[in-house]
Amino acid sequence: MIKNVCIAALLAFGFTLTSSAAVVYVQVGPPTAVVETVPAAPGPGYVWVGGYWRWNGVKYVWVPGAYARHPGAWCAGHWRHVPYHGWYWVPGHWC
């Protein structure tokens, strides 16, 4: 009974439950990305990791970009749309 109430509440707030607990679909797409002014790198070996919209369970919240030290390139995370399910976040990673 309580489980059904929780599922109904999640669906009412725009979530679609999937078989994978790692993916949460959001029925409303993210806002347009914020244009960030990228400051000069703090030194060699630093890569800019751009900001992104994070879903906090109620709304999108902007997470600002920052420099990270790594010898490789950063493949930015992005929101992917799946018809009939909604939007889900694909995390960024080192390429």
N, CA, C and O atoms as CSV, one atom per row, in Angstrom:
chain,resi,resn,atom,element,x,y,z
A,1,MET,N,N,0.833,-1.196,0.000
A,1,MET,CA,C,0.000,0.000,0.000
A,1,MET,C,C,0.873,1.254,0.000
A,1,MET,O,O,0.684,2.139,-0.835
A,2,ILE,N,N,1.836,1.338,0.937
A,2,ILE,CA,C,2.709,2.517,1.006
A,2,ILE,C,C,3.550,2.622,-0.261
A,2,ILE,O,O,3.769,3.720,-0.771
A,3,LYS,N,N,4.024,1.480,-0.773
A,3,LYS,CA,C,4.825,1.475,-1.997
A,3,LYS,C,C,4.014,2.054,-3.155
A,3,LYS,O,O,4.542,2.845,-3.936
A,4,ASN,N,N,2.740,1.673,-3.282
A,4,ASN,CA,C,1.889,2.183,-4.359
A,4,ASN,C,C,1.680,3.688,-4.240
A,4,ASN,O,O,1.648,4.395,-5.248
A,5,VAL,N,N,1.536,4.176,-3.017
A,5,VAL,CA,C,1.364,5.611,-2.794
A,5,VAL,C,C,2.632,6.354,-3.207
A,5,VAL,O,O,2.552,7.413,-3.830
A,6,CYS,N,N,3.803,5.809,-2.867
A,6,CYS,CA,C,5.073,6.438,-3.242
A,6,CYS,C,C,5.244,6.476,-4.748
A,6,CYS,O,O,5.673,7.490,-5.299
A,7,ILE,N,N,4.912,5.381,-5.421
A,7,ILE,CA,C,5.019,5.335,-6.881
A,7,ILE,C,C,4.065,6.343,-7.506
A,7,ILE,O,O,4.446,7.046,-8.442
A,8,ALA,N,N,2.852,6.429,-7.016
A,8,ALA,CA,C,1.888,7.397,-7.541
A,8,ALA,C,C,2.389,8.825,-7.344
A,8,ALA,O,O,2.220,9.669,-8.224
A,9,ALA,N,N,3.001,9.095,-6.200
A,9,ALA,CA,C,3.529,10.438,-5.940
A,9,ALA,C,C,4.664,10.765,-6.900
A,9,ALA,O,O,4.730,11.880,-7.419
A,10,LEU,N,N,5.556,9.814,-7.144
A,10,LEU,CA,C,6.655,10.051,-8.085
A,10,LEU,C,C,6.133,10.329,-9.488
A,10,LEU,O,O,6.610,11.240,-10.165
A,11,LEU,N,N,5.156,9.543,-9.921
A,11,LEU,CA,C,4.598,9.749,-11.252
A,11,LEU,C,C,3.892,11.091,-11.361
A,11,LEU,O,O,3.929,11.725,-12.415
A,12,ALA,N,N,3.262,11.524,-10.304
A,12,ALA,CA,C,2.583,12.818,-10.305
A,12,ALA,C,C,3.566,13.969,-10.451
A,12,ALA,O,O,3.211,15.022,-10.980
A,13,PHE,N,N,4.801,13.782,-9.986
A,13,PHE,CA,C,5.812,14.829,-10.083
A,13,PHE,C,C,6.656,14.709,-11.337
A,13,PHE,O,O,7.681,15.382,-11.449
A,14,GLY,N,N,6.253,13.863,-12.295
A,14,GLY,CA,C,6.932,13.830,-13.582
A,14,GLY,C,C,7.998,12.772,-13.742
A,14,GLY,O,O,8.792,12.853,-14.679
A,15,PHE,N,N,8.050,11.794,-12.880
A,15,PHE,CA,C,9.033,10.731,-13.010
A,15,PHE,C,C,8.426,9.540,-13.724
A,15,PHE,O,O,7.231,9.269,-13.602
A,16,THR,N,N,9.256,8.836,-14.467
A,16,THR,CA,C,8.867,7.557,-15.031
A,16,THR,C,C,9.819,6.527,-14.458
A,16,THR,O,O,11.033,6.647,-14.625
A,17,LEU,N,N,9.293,5.526,-13.790
A,17,LEU,CA,C,10.138,4.497,-13.204
A,17,LEU,C,C,10.552,3.512,-14.285
A,17,LEU,O,O,9.748,3.151,-15.144
A,18,THR,N,N,11.804,3.078,-14.243
A,18,THR,CA,C,12.312,2.127,-15.209
A,18,THR,C,C,12.833,0.911,-14.465
A,18,THR,O,O,12.869,0.882,-13.235
A,19,SER,N,N,13.238,-0.096,-15.235
A,19,SER,CA,C,13.774,-1.297,-14.606
A,19,SER,C,C,15.163,-1.048,-14.027
A,19,SER,O,O,15.632,-1.820,-13.191
A,20,SER,N,N,15.825,0.023,-14.465
A,20,SER,CA,C,17.148,0.357,-13.947
A,20,SER,C,C,17.024,1.492,-12.946
A,20,SER,O,O,16.528,2.569,-13.278
A,21,ALA,N,N,17.476,1.250,-11.715
A,21,ALA,CA,C,17.376,2.271,-10.671
A,21,ALA,C,C,18.290,3.451,-10.952
A,21,ALA,O,O,18.106,4.513,-10.357
A,22,ALA,N,N,19.276,3.302,-11.844
A,22,ALA,CA,C,20.241,4.362,-12.123
A,22,ALA,C,C,19.676,5.439,-13.041
A,22,ALA,O,O,20.241,6.530,-13.108
A,23,VAL,N,N,18.584,5.175,-13.749
A,23,VAL,CA,C,18.022,6.135,-14.696
A,23,VAL,C,C,16.714,6.681,-14.169
A,23,VAL,O,O,15.797,5.922,-13.856
A,24,VAL,N,N,16.626,7.998,-14.071
A,24,VAL,CA,C,15.388,8.662,-13.694
A,24,VAL,C,C,14.981,9.540,-14.857
A,24,VAL,O,O,15.734,10.428,-15.255
A,25,TYR,N,N,13.807,9.308,-15.406
A,25,TYR,CA,C,13.312,10.116,-16.509
A,25,TYR,C,C,12.553,11.318,-15.966
A,25,TYR,O,O,11.775,11.197,-15.019
A,26,VAL,N,N,12.784,12.475,-16.571
A,26,VAL,CA,C,12.106,13.711,-16.210
A,26,VAL,C,C,11.239,14.088,-17.395
A,26,VAL,O,O,11.723,14.095,-18.527
A,27,GLN,N,N,9.980,14.400,-17.170
A,27,GLN,CA,C,9.054,14.652,-18.266
A,27,GLN,C,C,9.203,16.038,-18.899
A,27,GLN,O,O,8.652,16.287,-19.971
A,28,VAL,N,N,9.928,16.923,-18.259
A,28,VAL,CA,C,10.143,18.281,-18.777
A,28,VAL,C,C,11.605,18.419,-19.161
A,28,VAL,O,O,12.484,18.116,-18.354
A,29,GLY,N,N,11.881,18.871,-20.377
A,29,GLY,CA,C,13.257,19.030,-20.830
A,29,GLY,C,C,13.988,20.118,-20.059
A,29,GLY,O,O,13.355,20.999,-19.476
A,30,PRO,N,N,15.320,20.064,-20.050
A,30,PRO,CA,C,16.112,21.060,-19.326
A,30,PRO,C,C,16.064,22.422,-20.004
A,30,PRO,O,O,15.818,22.509,-21.207
A,31,PRO,N,N,16.297,23.489,-19.236
A,31,PRO,CA,C,16.378,24.826,-19.829
A,31,PRO,C,C,17.592,24.924,-20.753
A,31,PRO,O,O,18.444,24.036,-20.775
A,32,THR,N,N,17.652,25.998,-21.499
A,32,THR,CA,C,18.812,26.262,-22.342
A,32,THR,C,C,20.044,26.410,-21.454
A,32,THR,O,O,19.977,26.994,-20.372
A,33,ALA,N,N,21.160,25.876,-21.920
A,33,ALA,CA,C,22.395,25.941,-21.128
A,33,ALA,C,C,22.789,27.390,-20.858
A,33,ALA,O,O,22.579,28.272,-21.691
A,34,VAL,N,N,23.353,27.612,-19.703
A,34,VAL,CA,C,23.856,28.933,-19.324
A,34,VAL,C,C,25.173,29.152,-20.053
A,34,VAL,O,O,26.021,28.260,-20.083
A,35,VAL,N,N,25.354,30.334,-20.641
A,35,VAL,CA,C,26.623,30.647,-21.298
A,35,VAL,C,C,27.595,31.078,-20.216
A,35,VAL,O,O,27.401,32.104,-19.565
A,36,GLU,N,N,28.637,30.287,-20.028
A,36,GLU,CA,C,29.609,30.559,-18.982
A,36,GLU,C,C,30.837,31.260,-19.562
A,36,GLU,O,O,31.274,30.956,-20.672
A,37,THR,N,N,31.375,32.184,-18.808
A,37,THR,CA,C,32.645,32.794,-19.158
A,37,THR,C,C,33.730,31.904,-18.567
A,37,THR,O,O,33.823,31.731,-17.352
A,38,VAL,N,N,34.537,31.351,-19.445
A,38,VAL,CA,C,35.574,30.414,-18.992
A,38,VAL,C,C,36.820,31.210,-18.618
A,38,VAL,O,O,37.427,31.848,-19.478
A,39,PRO,N,N,37.205,31.180,-17.348
A,39,PRO,CA,C,38.410,31.905,-16.930
A,39,PRO,C,C,39.673,31.196,-17.425
A,39,PRO,O,O,39.616,30.052,-17.878
A,40,ALA,N,N,40.784,31.872,-17.336
A,40,ALA,CA,C,42.060,31.269,-17.723
A,40,ALA,C,C,42.333,30.059,-16.840
A,40,ALA,O,O,42.010,30.058,-15.653
A,41,ALA,N,N,42.930,29.034,-17.432
A,41,ALA,CA,C,43.264,27.820,-16.682
A,41,ALA,C,C,44.258,28.150,-15.574
A,41,ALA,O,O,45.131,28.998,-15.756
A,42,PRO,N,N,44.132,27.490,-14.437
A,42,PRO,CA,C,45.050,27.749,-13.330
A,42,PRO,C,C,46.467,27.241,-13.586
A,42,PRO,O,O,47.387,27.572,-12.838
A,43,GLY,N,N,46.650,26.443,-14.633
A,43,GLY,CA,C,47.977,25.939,-14.958
A,43,GLY,C,C,47.895,24.864,-16.019
A,43,GLY,O,O,46.799,24.498,-16.445
A,44,PRO,N,N,49.051,24.344,-16.460
A,44,PRO,CA,C,49.038,23.281,-17.462
A,44,PRO,C,C,48.384,22.013,-16.916
A,44,PRO,O,O,48.460,21.721,-15.722
A,45,GLY,N,N,47.746,21.272,-17.809
A,45,GLY,CA,C,47.119,20.014,-17.410
A,45,GLY,C,C,45.715,20.169,-16.865
A,45,GLY,O,O,45.113,19.180,-16.444
A,46,TYR,N,N,45.166,21.390,-16.859
A,46,TYR,CA,C,43.798,21.606,-16.384
A,46,TYR,C,C,42.848,21.645,-17.573
A,46,TYR,O,O,43.163,22.217,-18.616
A,47,VAL,N,N,41.681,21.029,-17.406
A,47,VAL,CA,C,40.667,20.961,-18.449
A,47,VAL,C,C,39.384,21.572,-17.902
A,47,VAL,O,O,38.996,21.295,-16.767
A,48,TRP,N,N,38.722,22.409,-18.712
A,48,TRP,CA,C,37.455,23.003,-18.298
A,48,TRP,C,C,36.351,21.967,-18.405
A,48,TRP,O,O,36.164,21.366,-19.463
A,49,VAL,N,N,35.624,21.755,-17.329
A,49,VAL,CA,C,34.453,20.879,-17.286
A,49,VAL,C,C,33.256,21.807,-17.190
A,49,VAL,O,O,33.006,22.407,-16.145
A,50,GLY,N,N,32.514,21.923,-18.295
A,50,GLY,CA,C,31.415,22.882,-18.374
A,50,GLY,C,C,30.272,22.587,-17.422
A,50,GLY,O,O,30.089,21.452,-16.981
A,51,GLY,N,N,29.507,23.622,-17.113
A,51,GLY,CA,C,28.354,23.483,-16.235
A,51,GLY,C,C,27.211,22.738,-16.913
A,51,GLY,O,O,27.228,22.519,-18.124
A,52,TYR,N,N,26.235,22.358,-16.127
A,52,TYR,CA,C,25.098,21.608,-16.660
A,52,TYR,C,C,23.887,21.779,-15.739
A,52,TYR,O,O,24.016,22.193,-14.587
A,53,TRP,N,N,22.725,21.455,-16.270
A,53,TRP,CA,C,21.491,21.461,-15.482
A,53,TRP,C,C,21.334,20.109,-14.806
A,53,TRP,O,O,21.334,19.073,-15.472
A,54,ARG,N,N,21.200,20.116,-13.482
A,54,ARG,CA,C,20.982,18.902,-12.682
A,54,ARG,C,C,19.539,18.896,-12.206
A,54,ARG,O,O,19.020,19.934,-11.794
A,55,TRP,N,N,18.890,17.753,-12.256
A,55,TRP,CA,C,17.532,17.593,-11.736
A,55,TRP,C,C,17.623,17.239,-10.258
A,55,TRP,O,O,18.252,16.244,-9.898
A,56,ASN,N,N,16.997,18.047,-9.392
A,56,ASN,CA,C,17.081,17.785,-7.954
A,56,ASN,C,C,15.853,17.063,-7.403
A,56,ASN,O,O,15.681,16.969,-6.188
A,57,GLY,N,N,15.011,16.559,-8.284
A,57,GLY,CA,C,13.801,15.857,-7.866
A,57,GLY,C,C,12.571,16.730,-7.951
A,57,GLY,O,O,11.448,16.226,-7.924
A,58,VAL,N,N,12.771,18.050,-8.056
A,58,VAL,CA,C,11.658,18.992,-8.143
A,58,VAL,C,C,11.833,19.929,-9.341
A,58,VAL,O,O,10.874,20.239,-10.046
A,59,LYS,N,N,13.070,20.372,-9.555
A,59,LYS,CA,C,13.350,21.317,-10.635
A,59,LYS,C,C,14.800,21.173,-11.076
A,59,LYS,O,O,15.600,20.492,-10.433
A,60,TYR,N,N,15.123,21.834,-12.197
A,60,TYR,CA,C,16.503,21.856,-12.676
A,60,TYR,C,C,17.282,22.919,-11.911
A,60,TYR,O,O,16.772,24.009,-11.650
A,61,VAL,N,N,18.525,22.591,-11.556
A,61,VAL,CA,C,19.409,23.501,-10.834
A,61,VAL,C,C,20.723,23.558,-11.612
A,61,VAL,O,O,21.276,22.517,-11.966
A,62,TRP,N,N,21.232,24.774,-11.883
A,62,TRP,CA,C,22.467,24.916,-12.630
A,62,TRP,C,C,23.678,24.581,-11.758
A,62,TRP,O,O,23.822,25.097,-10.650
A,63,VAL,N,N,24.541,23.711,-12.275
A,63,VAL,CA,C,25.804,23.367,-11.618
A,63,VAL,C,C,26.891,24.051,-12.447
A,63,VAL,O,O,27.100,23.682,-13.603
A,64,PRO,N,N,27.586,25.040,-11.880
A,64,PRO,CA,C,28.570,25.783,-12.673
A,64,PRO,C,C,29.792,24.939,-13.043
A,64,PRO,O,O,30.146,23.984,-12.352
A,65,GLY,N,N,30.420,25.324,-14.150
A,65,GLY,CA,C,31.615,24.634,-14.602
A,65,GLY,C,C,32.807,24.945,-13.705
A,65,GLY,O,O,32.775,25.882,-12.907
A,66,ALA,N,N,33.851,24.146,-13.852
A,66,ALA,CA,C,35.066,24.326,-13.052
A,66,ALA,C,C,36.227,23.650,-13.774
A,66,ALA,O,O,36.023,22.802,-14.643
A,67,TYR,N,N,37.428,24.030,-13.409
A,67,TYR,CA,C,38.606,23.358,-13.955
A,67,TYR,C,C,38.903,22.098,-13.160
A,67,TYR,O,O,38.714,22.052,-11.944
A,68,ALA,N,N,39.372,21.081,-13.866
A,68,ALA,CA,C,39.795,19.832,-13.232
A,68,ALA,C,C,41.148,19.456,-13.829
A,68,ALA,O,O,41.408,19.698,-15.008
A,69,ARG,N,N,41.980,18.880,-13.024
A,69,ARG,CA,C,43.301,18.482,-13.505
A,69,ARG,C,C,43.228,17.043,-13.994
A,69,ARG,O,O,42.880,16.128,-13.248
A,70,HIS,N,N,43.563,16.870,-15.262
A,70,HIS,CA,C,43.518,15.550,-15.870
A,70,HIS,C,C,44.270,15.606,-17.192
A,70,HIS,O,O,44.209,16.619,-17.889
A,71,PRO,N,N,44.967,14.555,-17.544
A,71,PRO,CA,C,45.746,14.581,-18.782
A,71,PRO,C,C,44.919,14.385,-20.051
A,71,PRO,O,O,45.426,14.603,-21.151
A,72,GLY,N,N,43.656,13.978,-19.917
A,72,GLY,CA,C,42.834,13.709,-21.097
A,72,GLY,C,C,41.834,14.807,-21.377
A,72,GLY,O,O,41.917,15.903,-20.823
A,73,ALA,N,N,40.900,14.501,-22.233
A,73,ALA,CA,C,39.841,15.448,-22.595
A,73,ALA,C,C,38.561,15.078,-21.855
A,73,ALA,O,O,38.364,13.921,-21.484
A,74,TRP,N,N,37.701,16.055,-21.643
A,74,TRP,CA,C,36.437,15.844,-20.961
A,74,TRP,C,C,35.312,15.765,-21.985
A,74,TRP,O,O,35.139,16.681,-22.789
A,75,CYS,N,N,34.552,14.684,-21.962
A,75,CYS,CA,C,33.357,14.550,-22.797
A,75,CYS,C,C,32.183,15.004,-21.935
A,75,CYS,O,O,31.836,14.354,-20.949
A,76,ALA,N,N,31.587,16.103,-22.310
A,76,ALA,CA,C,30.542,16.730,-21.494
A,76,ALA,C,C,29.327,15.834,-21.333
A,76,ALA,O,O,28.945,15.106,-22.249
A,77,GLY,N,N,28.728,15.899,-20.155
A,77,GLY,CA,C,27.463,15.217,-19.920
A,77,GLY,C,C,26.366,15.943,-20.690
A,77,GLY,O,O,26.534,17.094,-21.090
A,78,HIS,N,N,25.252,15.265,-20.891
A,78,HIS,CA,C,24.156,15.893,-21.632
A,78,HIS,C,C,22.836,15.191,-21.301
A,78,HIS,O,O,22.806,14.049,-20.843
A,79,TRP,N,N,21.758,15.917,-21.549
A,79,TRP,CA,C,20.424,15.367,-21.378
A,79,TRP,C,C,20.008,14.699,-22.679
A,79,TRP,O,O,20.148,15.283,-23.753
A,80,ARG,N,N,19.500,13.481,-22.587
A,80,ARG,CA,C,19.059,12.739,-23.763
A,80,ARG,C,C,17.549,12.522,-23.662
A,80,ARG,O,O,17.031,12.182,-22.598
A,81,HIS,N,N,16.855,12.722,-24.779
A,81,HIS,CA,C,15.407,12.551,-24.803
A,81,HIS,C,C,15.049,11.194,-25.399
A,81,HIS,O,O,15.584,10.799,-26.435
A,82,VAL,N,N,14.145,10.491,-24.738
A,82,VAL,CA,C,13.634,9.221,-25.226
A,82,VAL,C,C,12.129,9.385,-25.398
A,82,VAL,O,O,11.423,9.628,-24.419
A,83,PRO,N,N,11.617,9.254,-26.639
A,83,PRO,CA,C,10.175,9.408,-26.847
A,83,PRO,C,C,9.369,8.517,-25.904
A,83,PRO,O,O,9.738,7.368,-25.659
A,84,TYR,N,N,8.289,9.040,-25.389
A,84,TYR,CA,C,7.351,8.359,-24.496
A,84,TYR,C,C,7.886,8.123,-23.086
A,84,TYR,O,O,7.154,7.620,-22.233
A,85,HIS,N,N,9.132,8.470,-22.827
A,85,HIS,CA,C,9.694,8.315,-21.481
A,85,HIS,C,C,10.063,9.657,-20.877
A,85,HIS,O,O,9.730,9.935,-19.725
A,86,GLY,N,N,10.747,10.490,-21.644
A,86,GLY,CA,C,11.171,11.787,-21.142
A,86,GLY,C,C,12.665,11.984,-21.323
A,86,GLY,O,O,13.271,11.444,-22.249
A,87,TRP,N,N,13.243,12.756,-20.437
A,87,TRP,CA,C,14.652,13.127,-20.488
A,87,TRP,C,C,15.416,12.424,-19.386
A,87,TRP,O,O,14.896,12.244,-18.285
A,88,TYR,N,N,16.667,12.018,-19.677
A,88,TYR,CA,C,17.529,11.481,-18.637
A,88,TYR,C,C,18.954,11.996,-18.831
A,88,TYR,O,O,19.364,12.313,-19.948
A,89,TRP,N,N,19.698,12.074,-17.737
A,89,TRP,CA,C,21.043,12.639,-17.735
A,89,TRP,C,C,22.082,11.575,-18.066
A,89,TRP,O,O,22.103,10.504,-17.459
A,90,VAL,N,N,22.939,11.879,-19.032
A,90,VAL,CA,C,24.088,11.051,-19.361
A,90,VAL,C,C,25.307,11.764,-18.756
A,90,VAL,O,O,25.695,12.817,-19.261
A,91,PRO,N,N,25.917,11.232,-17.705
A,91,PRO,CA,C,27.011,11.930,-17.036
A,91,PRO,C,C,28.222,12.140,-17.939
A,91,PRO,O,O,28.495,11.341,-18.835
A,92,GLY,N,N,28.943,13.238,-17.684
A,92,GLY,CA,C,30.188,13.484,-18.387
A,92,GLY,C,C,31.257,12.508,-17.909
A,92,GLY,O,O,31.137,11.914,-16.838
A,93,HIS,N,N,32.303,12.352,-18.715
A,93,HIS,CA,C,33.375,11.424,-18.357
A,93,HIS,C,C,34.661,11.818,-19.071
A,93,HIS,O,O,34.646,12.582,-20.036
A,94,TRP,N,N,35.760,11.287,-18.581
A,94,TRP,CA,C,37.041,11.523,-19.231
A,94,TRP,C,C,37.137,10.640,-20.454
A,94,TRP,O,O,36.891,9.436,-20.382
A,95,CYS,N,N,37.502,11.249,-21.598
A,95,CYS,CA,C,37.586,10.500,-22.874
A,95,CYS,C,C,39.007,10.021,-23.104
A,95,CYS,O,O,39.284,9.376,-24.116
